[in-house]
Amino acid sequence: MSKFFDLINHSDTPVLVDFHAVWCGPCKTMEPTIKEFATEKEGELKVLKVDVDKNPAVAQKYNIRGVPTLILFHKGNIVWQQSGVVPKHTLEDVFENYSTKQ
């Protein structure tokens, strides 16, 4: 997972991390939304998926209590975090609001 930490700490672009689990119904609901958002923001944003069952130490480090949980990082800092199903327009709003402040 050191590659994960390198990416969230040293990426020039924001990194959206999708903490999920394969057994999680809401995670499956979010998957197409996240893929579409990642495609639209290619070059402006990196998107990572982290399976909490395969990476419990990372989930614990960020106090992930439920899935899906989305966290937007920039240069190692958490700039936004939300659990549950998030509509695409919310992701767009969060990203645009963050981008205009940079």
C-alpha positions as CSV (number, residue, x, y, z in Angstrom):
1,M,0.0,0.0,0.0
2,S,3.0,2.3,0.0
3,K,2.1,3.1,-3.7
4,F,-1.3,4.2,-2.4
5,F,0.2,6.6,0.1
6,D,2.7,7.9,-2.5
7,L,-0.1,8.7,-4.8
8,I,-2.4,10.5,-2.3
9,N,0.5,12.4,-0.8
10,H,2.5,13.4,-3.9
11,S,-0.1,13.6,-6.7
12,D,-0.3,17.0,-8.4
13,T,-4.0,16.3,-9.1
14,P,-6.7,15.5,-6.5
15,V,-7.3,11.9,-5.8
16,L,-10.8,10.5,-5.1
17,V,-10.6,7.3,-3.2
18,D,-13.6,4.9,-3.2
19,F,-13.5,2.7,-0.1
20,H,-15.7,-0.2,-1.0
21,A,-16.4,-4.0,-0.5
22,V,-17.4,-6.6,-3.1
23,W,-20.4,-7.7,-1.0
24,C,-21.7,-4.1,-0.6
25,G,-24.9,-3.4,-2.6
26,P,-24.6,0.4,-2.4
27,C,-21.0,0.1,-3.6
28,K,-22.2,-1.6,-6.7
29,T,-24.8,1.1,-7.2
30,M,-22.0,3.8,-7.0
31,E,-19.6,2.0,-9.4
32,P,-21.1,3.3,-12.7
33,T,-21.3,6.8,-11.3
34,I,-17.7,6.8,-10.2
35,K,-16.5,5.4,-13.5
36,E,-18.4,8.0,-15.4
37,F,-17.1,10.8,-13.2
38,A,-13.5,9.5,-13.5
39,T,-13.8,9.5,-17.3
40,E,-15.2,13.0,-17.4
41,K,-12.4,14.3,-15.1
42,E,-9.5,12.4,-16.7
43,G,-6.4,14.4,-16.4
44,E,-7.9,16.6,-13.6
45,L,-8.5,13.9,-11.0
46,K,-7.3,10.4,-10.2
47,V,-9.7,7.8,-8.9
48,L,-8.7,4.9,-6.8
49,K,-10.8,2.0,-5.5
50,V,-9.7,0.4,-2.1
51,D,-11.4,-2.8,-1.0
52,V,-11.7,-2.5,2.7
53,D,-11.6,-6.3,3.2
54,K,-8.3,-6.6,1.4
55,N,-6.8,-3.4,2.9
56,P,-8.0,-3.2,6.5
57,A,-5.0,-1.2,7.6
58,V,-5.8,1.6,5.2
59,A,-9.5,1.5,6.1
60,Q,-8.6,1.7,9.8
61,K,-6.1,4.6,9.2
62,Y,-9.0,6.7,7.7
63,N,-11.5,5.5,10.2
64,I,-13.8,3.9,7.5
65,R,-16.9,2.7,9.4
66,G,-19.2,2.0,6.4
67,V,-19.0,1.5,2.7
68,P,-19.0,3.1,0.3
69,T,-17.0,5.9,1.7
70,L,-15.5,8.5,-0.7
71,I,-12.5,10.7,0.3
72,L,-11.1,13.4,-1.8
73,F,-7.4,13.9,-1.1
74,H,-5.0,16.6,-2.3
75,K,-1.3,16.4,-1.4
76,G,-2.1,14.1,1.5
77,N,-4.9,16.2,3.0
78,I,-8.5,15.2,3.1
79,V,-10.5,17.9,1.5
80,W,-13.9,16.1,1.5
81,Q,-15.3,12.8,2.8
82,Q,-18.8,11.2,2.7
83,S,-20.2,7.8,3.3
84,G,-23.1,6.2,1.4
85,V,-24.4,6.6,-2.1
86,V,-23.4,10.0,-3.5
87,P,-25.2,11.3,-6.6
88,K,-23.0,12.4,-9.5
89,H,-24.0,16.0,-9.2
90,T,-22.7,16.0,-5.6
91,L,-19.3,14.7,-6.9
92,E,-19.3,17.4,-9.6
93,D,-20.2,20.1,-7.0
94,V,-17.5,19.0,-4.6
95,F,-14.9,18.8,-7.3
96,E,-15.8,22.2,-8.8
97,N,-15.9,23.9,-5.4
98,Y,-12.6,22.5,-4.5
99,S,-11.0,23.3,-7.8
100,T,-12.0,26.9,-7.7
101,K,-10.4,27.4,-4.3
102,Q,-7.0,26.2,-5.6
